[in-house]
Amino acid sequence: MNVPVETFVRLPLALDEALAFAALHPVGHLDEAMRRRLITALTSDPAGTIVLGDAGGALRLVATVVDVIDDRTAPAELVILGARPGLPGAAFADGVLAPARAFARAGGRRVLHTARPTFVTDVDEVLARDGFTFAYEIVAMRRAHAALAPAEPTLPSGWRWAALDDALVEPAHVALGEMFRDMPAMTLPPLPAFRSGAFSPPPGYQLLMDGEAVAGLVRLSASGDGGVVRVLGRVPAYRGRGLGRLLLDRGLRLLAAAGVRTVMLEVLAMNDRALALYRAFGFAVVEHTPTLAAAV
């Protein structure tokens, strides 16, 4: 039986407790390092993190509003980090959507995005009543362990792979801005915030370098026997040269070397070329998640 709506309250943020809750009741495919970064670096104020509990103080939801974004015209994003199922729609509207919209509005954002929360009862009615409409759809894909070609593809003359270092942070940030300009699902933080979170545990970032120019990059994370391709892209000037295959092959080899057997990634449902590439490497669609938008 659900707890009555009026007994749901917003709780103060206790970071470690919130992260532990999200690890036990995860929403989406974020790892702990990314959840921590979202709370501590990618929302502009602690008030942007929403912790909802019941009358007994038990946590029911942890979410954060991502608004530390390079493009000041970009939407803020409400990211649910963890939640128990069966949250009443009215509690979600009053305890999560309302403060998230107020926070985004106070920060000068005009639009708020959120993935459709499957753990909320009457979710579609709630979102429609709050003015949320469909913006885009994200597809989650999974690849079980499978052999790659025996030899890694040969790079063109003058090209090389490089791990991210201090000297490459700014070029990588510029390249990401070019790769994903106008893409609705990409939020790029300003350079200082990007730099502070760029050096994640290995495998991390791998850059494909054409001489001293960043042609493409892939960002990876691994935990136990599970891995995620977080970002994969090439600079527009290199379009049509097969860089996606090179980047994905490299990423899968690094994940395999780290002991990963199952790999996840997310991609825009409208990105037919990326979907075809991932399917060619053995990825299969496991989940569709609509993202909705509302004015704040």
C-alpha positions in Angstrom: 0.0 0.0 0.0 1.3 3.5 -0.9 2.0 6.0 1.9 -0.5 8.8 1.7 0.7 11.7 -0.5 0.7 14.2 2.3 3.3 12.3 4.3 6.0 12.6 1.6 8.5 15.2 2.6 11.7 16.7 1.2 14.7 15.7 3.3 18.1 17.5 3.7 20.9 16.2 1.5 23.2 13.7 3.1 25.5 12.8 0.2 26.7 9.4 1.3 23.3 8.3 2.3 21.8 9.6 -0.9 24.4 7.7 -3.0 23.9 4.5 -1.1 20.2 4.7 -1.7 20.7 5.3 -5.4 23.0 2.3 -5.6 20.4 0.1 -4.1 17.5 1.5 -6.1 19.1 2.8 -9.3 17.3 4.5 -12.1 19.0 4.4 -15.5 22.6 3.2 -16.2 24.7 5.6 -14.1 27.6 4.4 -12.0 28.4 5.7 -8.5 31.1 8.0 -9.8 28.7 9.7 -12.2 26.0 10.0 -9.6 28.4 11.7 -7.2 29.6 14.0 -9.9 26.0 15.0 -10.9 25.3 16.0 -7.3 28.6 17.6 -6.4 29.6 19.3 -9.7 26.8 19.5 -12.3 24.1 21.2 -10.3 24.8 24.8 -9.5 23.7 24.6 -5.9 22.9 21.9 -3.3 19.3 23.0 -3.5 19.3 21.4 -7.0 19.4 18.0 -5.4 16.0 16.6 -4.3 15.8 13.9 -1.6 12.2 12.7 -1.0 11.3 10.6 2.0 8.2 9.3 3.7 6.9 10.3 7.2 9.2 7.8 8.8 12.3 9.3 7.2 12.9 6.4 4.8 14.2 7.6 1.4 11.9 7.2 -1.6 13.7 9.2 -4.3 17.0 11.1 -5.0 17.2 13.4 -8.0 19.3 16.3 -9.2 18.8 19.2 -11.6 21.7 19.4 -14.0 22.2 23.1 -14.9 26.0 23.5 -15.1 26.0 23.5 -18.9 28.3 25.2 -21.3 25.4 26.6 -23.4 23.3 29.0 -21.4 20.4 28.5 -23.7 20.3 24.7 -23.1 17.6 23.1 -21.0 18.2 22.0 -17.5 17.8 18.3 -16.9 16.1 16.6 -14.0 18.0 13.3 -13.5 16.5 10.7 -11.2 19.4 8.9 -9.6 17.4 6.4 -7.5 13.8 5.7 -6.5 11.6 3.1 -5.0 8.7 1.9 -7.2 5.1 3.0 -6.6 5.7 6.7 -5.8 2.3 8.4 -6.1 1.9 10.8 -9.0 0.9 13.7 -6.8 3.9 13.3 -4.6 6.2 13.3 -7.7 4.5 16.4 -9.1 4.6 18.4 -5.8 7.8 17.0 -4.3 10.0 16.7 -7.4 8.7 18.4 -10.5 7.6 21.6 -8.8 11.0 22.3 -7.0 13.0 21.2 -10.0 11.2 23.7 -12.2 11.6 26.4 -9.7 15.3 25.7 -9.4 15.8 25.7 -13.1 13.8 29.0 -13.5 15.9 30.6 -10.7 19.0 29.7 -12.6 17.8 31.3 -15.8 16.9 28.2 -17.7 13.7 28.2 -19.8 13.1 24.5 -20.3 13.4 21.4 -18.1 13.9 17.9 -19.5 13.2 14.7 -17.7 13.1 11.0 -18.6 9.7 9.4 -18.2 9.8 7.9 -14.7 8.4 4.4 -14.8 8.3 4.2 -11.0 5.6 6.9 -10.7 1.9 5.9 -10.6 -0.3 7.6 -13.2 2.9 9.1 -14.7 1.6 10.1 -18.1 -1.4 12.0 -16.6 0.9 13.7 -14.1 3.4 14.8 -16.8 0.7 16.0 -19.2 -1.0 18.0 -16.4 2.3 19.6 -15.7 2.8 20.6 -19.3 5.4 18.1 -20.3 5.5 17.0 -23.9 7.6 14.5 -25.8 11.1 15.8 -26.8 13.1 12.8 -27.9 13.7 9.1 -27.1 16.8 7.4 -25.8 17.5 3.8 -26.6 19.5 1.6 -24.2 21.5 -1.2 -25.9 23.4 -4.1 -24.4 26.2 -6.3 -25.8 27.0 -9.6 -24.1 30.6 -10.8 -24.2 31.6 -11.6 -27.8 34.9 -11.9 -29.6 36.3 -9.0 -31.6 38.5 -9.4 -34.7 41.9 -10.8 -33.7 43.7 -7.7 -34.7 42.8 -4.1 -33.9 42.2 -2.0 -37.1 45.2 -0.2 -38.4 45.1 3.6 -38.1 46.0 5.9 -41.0 49.5 7.2 -41.2 50.1 10.0 -38.7 47.2 8.9 -36.5 47.4 7.6 -32.9 45.4 6.8 -29.8 46.0 9.0 -26.7 44.7 8.8 -23.2 43.3 12.1 -21.9 45.9 14.2 -20.1 46.1 17.8 -18.9 47.3 19.1 -22.3 44.3 17.4 -24.1 41.5 18.5 -21.8 40.7 21.7 -23.6 41.0 20.2 -27.1 38.7 17.4 -26.0 36.2 19.8 -24.6 36.2 21.8 -27.9 35.8 18.6 -29.9 32.8 17.5 -27.7 31.1 20.8 -28.3 31.6 20.4 -32.1 30.5 16.7 -32.1 27.3 17.2 -30.2 26.2 20.7 -31.1 22.4 20.9 -31.4 22.0 17.3 -30.1 19.1 17.3 -27.6 20.5 14.6 -25.3 24.0 16.0 -24.7 24.8 18.5 -21.9 28.4 19.7 -21.9 29.6 21.4 -18.8 31.9 24.5 -19.0 35.6 23.8 -19.3 36.4 24.1 -15.5 33.7 21.7 -14.6 34.6 19.4 -17.4 38.2 19.4 -16.4 37.3 18.5 -12.8 35.5 15.3 -13.8 37.5 14.4 -16.9 40.0 12.1 -15.2 37.7 9.3 -14.2 39.0 5.8 -13.3 40.4 3.8 -16.2 39.5 3.1 -19.0 38.2 6.7 -19.1 38.7 8.8 -22.2 40.5 7.5 -25.3 41.2 10.2 -28.0 41.7 9.4 -31.7 44.4 11.9 -32.8 45.1 13.0 -36.4 48.5 14.5 -35.7 47.8 17.0 -33.0 44.0 17.3 -33.8 41.3 15.5 -31.9 39.4 13.6 -34.6 37.1 11.6 -32.3 36.9 10.2 -28.8 35.3 7.5 -26.7 34.6 7.6 -22.9 34.3 4.3 -21.0 33.6 3.2 -17.5 34.0 -0.3 -16.0 32.7 -1.8 -12.7 33.2 -5.5 -12.1 32.2 -7.4 -15.2 29.9 -4.6 -16.5 31.0 -1.6 -18.6 29.4 1.4 -20.3 30.3 3.3 -23.4 29.5 6.8 -22.0 30.4 8.9 -25.0 31.4 8.2 -28.5 31.7 10.7 -31.3 33.8 12.2 -34.1 34.4 15.8 -35.1 32.1 16.8 -38.0 35.1 17.4 -40.3 35.9 13.7 -40.1 32.4 12.6 -41.1 32.1 9.6 -43.4 35.6 8.2 -42.7 34.7 5.2 -40.6 35.8 6.7 -37.3 32.8 5.3 -35.4 34.0 1.7 -36.1 37.5 2.6 -35.0 36.3 4.2 -31.8 33.9 1.5 -30.8 36.4 -1.3 -31.6 39.0 0.4 -29.4 36.5 1.0 -26.6 35.3 -2.6 -26.6 38.9 -3.9 -26.5 39.8 -1.7 -23.5 36.7 -2.8 -21.7 37.4 -6.5 -22.4 41.0 -6.0 -21.1 39.4 -4.6 -17.9 37.4 -7.8 -17.4 34.1 -6.5 -18.7 31.7 -9.0 -20.2 28.6 -7.0 -20.7 28.6 -3.5 -22.2 25.8 -0.9 -22.1 25.3 2.3 -24.0 22.6 4.8 -24.8 21.9 6.5 -28.1 19.2 8.7 -29.6 16.4 6.7 -31.1 16.5 8.9 -34.2 20.2 8.3 -34.8 19.9 5.5 -37.4 23.6 5.5 -38.3 24.7 5.0 -34.8 22.1 2.3 -34.2 23.3 0.4 -37.3 26.9 0.7 -36.1 26.1 -0.6 -32.6 24.1 -3.5 -34.0 27.0 -4.4 -36.3 29.1 -4.9 -33.1 26.5 -7.1 -31.5 24.5 -4.6 -29.4 20.8 -5.2 -29.0 18.1 -2.8 -27.9 16.9 -3.5 -24.3 15.0 -0.3 -23.4 13.3 2.7 -24.8 13.0 5.8 -22.6 11.1 8.9 -23.8 12.4 12.3 -22.6 9.9 15.0 -22.0 10.2 18.8 -21.9 8.3 21.6 -20.2 8.7 25.4 -19.9 9.7 26.5 -16.5 
